[in-house]
């Protein structure tokens, strides 16, 4: 279910709901926003991964210090 909509499908949806489709005719602006959104999502995934890694290492350090592993 995770498929990308075509430009035509987006235009048809917008037109059928009375929305202004002229923004799609401006071309690459939407592509720039999409790429920016992907960069932001990648950034947050990277940050999340770092936090998980830090949390794991802290958990191991605490487990080693007290002789047991914390969940």
Protein Blocks (a to p, Z undefined) as FASTA:
>chain_A
ZZcddfklmmmmmmmnopafklmmnommmmmmmmmmmmmmmmmmmmmmmmmmmmmmmmmm
mmmmnopacZZ
